Amino acid sequence: MPAVNIIHLLKGILTNRNYSYIVKNMDIREDVTKRMDIFYRRAKDHGLKITPQRTAIYQELLKAKDHPTADVIYRRIVKKIPNISFDTVNRALLTFSKIGITNVVEGYGQPKRYDPDIETHHHFRCLRCNSIIDFHEKEYDNITVPEEINKKFTVINKKVVLEGLCSKCRRL
């Protein structure tokens, strides 16, 4: 039975809150499957071996919503693969960014952080706690690059980074 029919069946039984939860979880699973397909395809296209370590590192990165550093990913993954080294994790993350399955978020003097979301989006960075929050804004997606910049440089990517205090830090 197709997933859509199942949802319609369940919709009559579940509250809107539960229905939204199921739909959201289905969307997340579909997104993870799609991203893993991209991982396998790009690795193959770049002649990169698909090892259990690389796969586990990428899956851990996909679960992360906090734009983790290599060290944070290492601390999470070493619980599952105790003999993995920090160097393996760090090199894998750098390789992932080179083949275009993750983005490096520069930390302004802080360690590099990694973002598995390769779709167009922007960031808000809290100046107090250093959290990075993704947001989408169509107007920012279409920002015009000044002609002076276009004459001197080749722009490959455009992202807007807003800085300030997140909602938690504003309350302090």
TORPA-401031 format. One line per 4 residues: number of its first residue (from 1); their letters; for each residue x negated, y, z of N, C-alpha, C, O. Coordinates in steps of 0.1 Angstrom, whole numbers, plus 5000, padded with zeros to 4 digits. Layout:
BEGIN
NUM) a) X,Y,Z,X,Y,Z,X,Y,Z,X,Y,Z ~ ... .
//
This chain:
BEGIN
1) mpav) 4991,4988,5000,5000,5000,5000,4991,5012,5000,4982,5013,5008 ~ 4993,5022,4991,4985,5034,4990,4985,5042,5004,4996,5042,5011 ~ 4974,5049,5007,4973,5056,5019,4984,5067,5020,4990,5069,5031 ~ 4988,5073,5009,4999,5083,5010,5012,5077,5014,5019,5084,5022 .
5) niih) 5015,5065,5009,5028,5059,5014,5027,5056,5029,5038,5057,5036 ~ 5016,5051,5033,5015,5048,5048,5017,5060,5056,5024,5060,5066 ~ 5011,5072,5052,5013,5084,5059,5028,5088,5059,5033,5092,5070 ~ 5035,5087,5048,5049,5090,5048,5057,5081,5057,5066,5086,5064 .
9) llkg) 5053,5068,5058,5060,5059,5067,5057,5063,5082,5066,5064,5090 ~ 5045,5066,5084,5041,5070,5098,5046,5084,5102,5049,5086,5114 ~ 5048,5092,5092,5052,5106,5095,5066,5106,5103,5068,5115,5112 ~ 5075,5097,5100,5087,5097,5106,5086,5092,5121,5095,5096,5129 .
13) iltn) 5076,5085,5124,5074,5079,5138,5066,5089,5146,5068,5090,5158 ~ 5056,5096,5140,5046,5103,5148,5051,5118,5149,5058,5123,5141 ~ 5045,5124,5159,5047,5139,5161,5038,5146,5151,5029,5139,5145 ~ 5040,5158,5148,5032,5166,5139,5017,5166,5144,5008,5165,5136 .
17) rnys) 5016,5166,5157,5002,5167,5162,4995,5153,5159,4983,5154,5154 ~ 5001,5142,5161,4995,5129,5158,4993,5128,5142,4983,5123,5138 ~ 5003,5132,5135,5002,5132,5120,4990,5139,5115,4982,5134,5107 ~ 4988,5151,5120,4977,5159,5117,4964,5152,5120,4954,5153,5113 .
21) yivk) 4963,5146,5132,4952,5138,5136,4948,5127,5126,4937,5125,5123 ~ 4958,5120,5122,4956,5109,5113,4951,5114,5099,4942,5109,5094 ~ 4958,5124,5094,4954,5130,5081,4940,5135,5082,4932,5133,5073 ~ 4937,5142,5093,4923,5148,5095,4913,5136,5095,4902,5137,5089 .
25) nmdi) 4915,5126,5103,4906,5114,5103,4904,5108,5090,4893,5104,5086 ~ 4915,5107,5082,4914,5101,5069,4906,5110,5060,4898,5105,5052 ~ 4908,5123,5061,4900,5132,5053,4885,5131,5056,4877,5132,5048 ~ 4882,5130,5069,4868,5129,5074,4862,5116,5068,4851,5116,5063 .
29) redv) 4869,5105,5069,4864,5092,5064,4861,5093,5049,4851,5088,5044 ~ 4871,5099,5041,4869,5101,5027,4857,5109,5024,4849,5107,5015 ~ 4855,5120,5032,4844,5129,5030,4831,5122,5033,4821,5124,5026 ~ 4830,5114,5044,4818,5107,5047,4815,5097,5036,4803,5095,5032 .
33) tkrm) 4825,5090,5031,4823,5080,5020,4818,5088,5008,4808,5083,5001 ~ 4823,5099,5004,4819,5107,4993,4804,5112,4995,4797,5111,4985 ~ 4801,5116,5007,4788,5121,5009,4777,5110,5009,4766,5111,5004 ~ 4781,5098,5014,4773,5086,5013,4770,5082,4999,4759,5078,4995 .
37) dify) 4781,5083,4990,4779,5080,4976,4769,5090,4970,4761,5086,4962 ~ 4770,5103,4974,4760,5113,4969,4746,5109,4974,4737,5110,4966 ~ 4745,5105,4986,4732,5101,4992,4726,5090,4984,4714,5091,4980 ~ 4734,5079,4981,4728,5068,4973,4725,5072,4959,4714,5068,4954 .
41) rrak) 4733,5080,4953,4731,5084,4939,4718,5093,4938,4710,5091,4929 ~ 4717,5103,4947,4706,5112,4946,4693,5105,4950,4682,5108,4944 ~ 4694,5096,4959,4682,5088,4963,4677,5080,4951,4665,5080,4948 ~ 4686,5073,4944,4683,5066,4932,4677,5075,4921,4667,5071,4915 .
45) dhgl) 4684,5086,4919,4679,5095,4908,4665,5100,4911,4658,5103,4901 ~ 4661,5101,4923,4648,5106,4927,4638,5095,4930,4627,5098,4935 ~ 4642,5083,4928,4633,5071,4930,4630,5069,4945,4619,5064,4948 ~ 4639,5073,4953,4637,5072,4968,4643,5059,4973,4655,5056,4970 .
49) kitp) 4635,5051,4980,4640,5039,4986,4651,5041,4996,4650,5051,5004 ~ 4662,5034,4995,4672,5035,5005,4669,5025,5016,4673,5013,5016 ~ 4663,5030,5027,4659,5022,5038,4670,5023,5049,4678,5033,5049 ~ 4670,5013,5058,4680,5014,5069,4677,5027,5078,4687,5033,5083 .
53) qrta) 4665,5031,5079,4661,5042,5087,4667,5055,5080,4673,5063,5087 ~ 4665,5057,5067,4670,5068,5060,4685,5069,5061,4691,5079,5063 ~ 4691,5057,5059,4706,5057,5059,4711,5061,5073,4720,5069,5074 ~ 4705,5056,5083,4709,5059,5097,4707,5074,5100,4716,5080,5106 .
57) iyqe) 4696,5079,5096,4693,5093,5098,4703,5102,5091,4709,5111,5097 ~ 4706,5099,5078,4716,5106,5071,4730,5105,5077,4737,5115,5078 ~ 4734,5093,5081,4747,5091,5088,4748,5099,5101,4758,5105,5104 ~ 4737,5100,5108,4737,5108,5121,4738,5122,5117,4745,5130,5124 .
61) llka) 4732,5127,5107,4733,5141,5103,4747,5144,5099,4752,5155,5102 ~ 4753,5135,5091,4767,5137,5087,4777,5139,5099,4786,5147,5098 ~ 4774,5132,5110,4782,5133,5122,4780,5146,5129,4789,5151,5136 ~ 4769,5152,5127,4765,5164,5135,4773,5177,5130,4774,5179,5117 .
65) kdhp) 4778,5184,5138,4784,5197,5135,4777,5209,5140,4781,5220,5139 ~ 4765,5206,5146,4757,5217,5153,4745,5221,5146,4736,5228,5152 ~ 4743,5217,5133,4731,5221,5125,4719,5217,5133,4711,5226,5137 ~ 4717,5204,5136,4706,5200,5145,4692,5202,5139,4690,5202,5127 .
69) tadv) 4683,5202,5148,4668,5202,5144,4664,5188,5142,4672,5178,5145 ~ 4652,5186,5137,4647,5172,5135,4646,5165,5149,4648,5153,5150 ~ 4642,5173,5159,4641,5168,5173,4654,5163,5178,4654,5152,5184 ~ 4664,5170,5176,4678,5166,5181,4682,5153,5174,4687,5144,5180 .
73) iyrr) 4680,5153,5160,4684,5141,5153,4676,5129,5158,4681,5118,5160 ~ 4663,5131,5160,4654,5121,5165,4659,5115,5179,4660,5103,5181 ~ 4663,5124,5188,4667,5120,5201,4680,5112,5200,4683,5103,5208 ~ 4689,5115,5190,4701,5108,5188,4699,5094,5182,4705,5084,5186 .
77) ivkk) 4690,5094,5172,4688,5082,5164,4679,5072,5171,4681,5060,5169 ~ 4670,5076,5180,4661,5067,5187,4669,5058,5197,4665,5047,5200 ~ 4681,5062,5200,4690,5054,5208,4695,5041,5200,4698,5031,5206 ~ 4696,5043,5187,4701,5032,5179,4689,5024,5173,4690,5012,5171 .
81) ipni) 4678,5031,5170,4666,5025,5164,4654,5029,5173,4647,5039,5170 ~ 4652,5021,5183,4642,5025,5193,4628,5027,5188,4620,5034,5194 ~ 4624,5020,5177,4610,5020,5173,4608,5031,5162,4597,5031,5156 ~ 4618,5039,5159,4617,5049,5148,4608,5061,5154,4609,5064,5166 .
85) sfdt) 4600,5067,5145,4591,5077,5150,4597,5091,5146,4606,5092,5137 ~ 4593,5101,5154,4597,5115,5151,4593,5119,5136,4601,5125,5129 ~ 4581,5115,5132,4576,5118,5119,4585,5112,5108,4587,5119,5098 ~ 4590,5100,5110,4599,5094,5100,4612,5102,5099,4616,5105,5088 .
89) vnra) 4617,5106,5110,4629,5114,5110,4627,5128,5103,4634,5132,5095 ~ 4616,5134,5107,4613,5147,5102,4610,5147,5087,4616,5155,5079 ~ 4603,5137,5082,4600,5135,5068,4613,5132,5060,4615,5137,5049 ~ 4621,5124,5066,4634,5120,5059,4642,5133,5057,4648,5135,5047 .
93) lltf) 4644,5141,5068,4652,5153,5067,4646,5163,5056,4654,5169,5049 ~ 4633,5164,5056,4627,5173,5046,4629,5167,5032,4632,5175,5023 ~ 4629,5154,5030,4631,5148,5018,4646,5150,5014,4649,5152,5002 ~ 4655,5149,5023,4669,5151,5020,4671,5165,5015,4679,5166,5006 .
97) skig) 4665,5175,5020,4667,5188,5015,4661,5190,5001,4666,5197,4993 ~ 4649,5183,4999,4643,5184,4985,4652,5178,4975,4652,5183,4963 ~ 4659,5167,4978,4668,5161,4968,4682,5166,4968,4691,5161,4960 ~ 4685,5176,4976,4697,5183,4976,4709,5177,4983,4720,5180,4979 .
101) itnv) 4706,5169,4993,4718,5163,5000,4719,5169,5014,4729,5166,5022 ~ 4711,5179,5017,4712,5187,5029,4705,5200,5027,4697,5201,5018 ~ 4709,5210,5035,4703,5223,5034,4695,5226,5047,4699,5221,5058 ~ 4684,5233,5045,4676,5237,5057,4682,5251,5061,4683,5260,5052 .
105) vegy) 4685,5252,5074,4689,5265,5079,4678,5270,5087,4674,5265,5097 ~ 4672,5281,5082,4660,5286,5089,4664,5292,5102,4675,5298,5104 ~ 4656,5290,5112,4659,5294,5126,4654,5307,5131,4654,5309,5143 ~ 4649,5315,5122,4644,5328,5126,4634,5327,5138,4636,5332,5149 .
109) gqpk) 4623,5320,5135,4613,5318,5145,4616,5305,5154,4607,5301,5162 ~ 4627,5299,5152,4631,5287,5158,4628,5275,5149,4625,5277,5137 ~ 4628,5263,5154,4626,5251,5145,4637,5251,5134,4648,5256,5135 ~ 4634,5245,5122,4643,5243,5111,4655,5235,5116,4654,5226,5124 .
113) rydp) 4667,5239,5111,4679,5231,5114,4684,5226,5101,4682,5232,5091 ~ 4692,5216,5102,4697,5209,5090,4712,5210,5089,4719,5208,5099 ~ 4717,5212,5077,4731,5213,5074,4735,5203,5063,4731,5205,5052 ~ 4743,5193,5067,4746,5183,5056,4757,5188,5047,4760,5181,5037 .
117) diet) 4763,5199,5050,4774,5205,5041,4767,5212,5029,4762,5223,5031 ~ 4768,5206,5018,4761,5212,5006,4771,5220,4997,4767,5226,4987 ~ 4784,5220,5002,4794,5229,4995,4791,5243,4999,4785,5246,5009 ~ 4796,5252,4991,4794,5267,4994,4801,5270,5007,4813,5268,5009 .
121) hhhf) 4794,5276,5016,4799,5281,5028,4789,5291,5034,4778,5292,5029 ~ 4793,5297,5045,4784,5307,5052,4783,5304,5066,4789,5295,5072 ~ 4774,5311,5073,4771,5309,5087,4773,5321,5096,4770,5332,5092 ~ 4778,5318,5108,4777,5328,5119,4767,5322,5129,4768,5311,5133 .
125) rclr) 4757,5331,5133,4747,5326,5142,4748,5335,5155,4748,5347,5155 ~ 4750,5328,5166,4751,5334,5179,4737,5338,5184,4728,5330,5184 ~ 4735,5351,5187,4722,5356,5191,4718,5352,5205,4706,5352,5209 ~ 4728,5347,5213,4725,5344,5227,4722,5329,5228,4712,5325,5233 .
129) cnsi) 4731,5320,5223,4729,5306,5225,4724,5299,5212,4721,5287,5212 ~ 4722,5306,5201,4717,5301,5189,4725,5291,5182,4721,5284,5173 ~ 4738,5290,5185,4747,5281,5178,4749,5287,5164,4749,5299,5162 ~ 4752,5278,5155,4755,5282,5141,4768,5276,5137,4770,5264,5139 .
133) idfh) 4777,5284,5133,4791,5280,5130,4793,5282,5115,4790,5293,5110 ~ 4798,5272,5108,4802,5273,5094,4815,5281,5092,4824,5280,5101 ~ 4816,5289,5082,4828,5295,5078,4829,5296,5063,4819,5297,5056 ~ 4841,5298,5058,4844,5299,5044,4850,5312,5041,4859,5316,5048 .
137) ekey) 4846,5319,5031,4851,5332,5027,4849,5334,5012,4838,5336,5008 ~ 4860,5334,5004,4859,5335,4990,4851,5347,4985,4843,5347,4976 ~ 4854,5359,4992,4847,5371,4988,4832,5370,4989,4825,5376,4981 ~ 4828,5363,5000,4813,5362,5002,4807,5352,4991,4796,5353,4987 .
141) dnit) 4815,5342,4987,4811,5333,4977,4807,5340,4964,4798,5336,4956 ~ 4814,5351,4961,4812,5358,4948,4804,5371,4950,4806,5380,4942 ~ 4796,5372,4960,4789,5384,4963,4780,5387,4951,4774,5378,4945 ~ 4779,5400,4947,4771,5404,4936,4757,5407,4941,4755,5414,4950 .
145) vpee) 4748,5401,4934,4733,5403,4937,4729,5417,4930,4732,5419,4919 ~ 4723,5425,4938,4719,5438,4933,4709,5436,4921,4701,5427,4921 ~ 4711,5445,4911,4703,5444,4898,4688,5445,4901,4680,5438,4895 ~ 4684,5453,4911,4670,5454,4915,4664,5440,4919,4653,5437,4916 .
149) inkk) 4672,5432,4926,4668,5419,4930,4668,5410,4918,4658,5402,4916 ~ 4678,5410,4910,4678,5402,4898,4667,5404,4888,4662,5395,4882 ~ 4662,5417,4888,4650,5420,4879,4637,5414,4884,4629,5410,4877 ~ 4636,5413,4898,4623,5409,4904,4623,5394,4907,4613,5388,4908 .
153) ftvi) 4635,5388,4909,4636,5374,4915,4646,5366,4907,4655,5372,4900 ~ 4645,5353,4909,4655,5344,4904,4663,5339,4916,4658,5332,4924 ~ 4675,5343,4917,4684,5339,4928,4690,5325,4925,4696,5323,4915 ~ 4687,5316,4934,4692,5302,4933,4704,5300,4941,4713,5292,4938 .
157) nkkv) 4705,5306,4953,4715,5303,4962,4719,5316,4969,4710,5325,4972 ~ 4732,5318,4972,4736,5330,4980,4744,5325,4992,4753,5317,4991 ~ 4740,5329,5004,4747,5326,5016,4747,5339,5024,4738,5347,5025 ~ 4758,5341,5031,4759,5352,5041,4757,5346,5055,4763,5336,5058 .
161) vleg) 4749,5353,5063,4747,5349,5077,4751,5361,5085,4745,5372,5084 ~ 4762,5359,5093,4766,5369,5102,4760,5366,5116,4759,5354,5119 ~ 4756,5376,5123,4750,5374,5136,4758,5382,5146,4763,5393,5144 ~ 4759,5376,5158,4766,5383,5169,4767,5373,5181,4758,5365,5183 .
165) lcsk) 4777,5375,5188,4779,5366,5200,4792,5357,5197,4802,5362,5194 ~ 4790,5344,5200,4801,5335,5198,4811,5337,5209,4809,5345,5218 ~ 4823,5331,5208,4834,5333,5217,4829,5329,5231,4833,5336,5241 ~ 4821,5318,5233,4817,5315,5246,4808,5325,5252,4809,5329,5264 .
169) crrl) 4798,5330,5244,4789,5340,5250,4795,5353,5252,4790,5361,5260 ~ 4805,5357,5244,4812,5370,5246,4818,5370,5260,4819,5381,5266 ~ 4822,5359,5265,4829,5359,5278,4819,5360,5290,4824,5363,5301 ~ 4806,5358,5287,4797,5358,5298,4794,5373,5302,4785,5375,5311 .
//
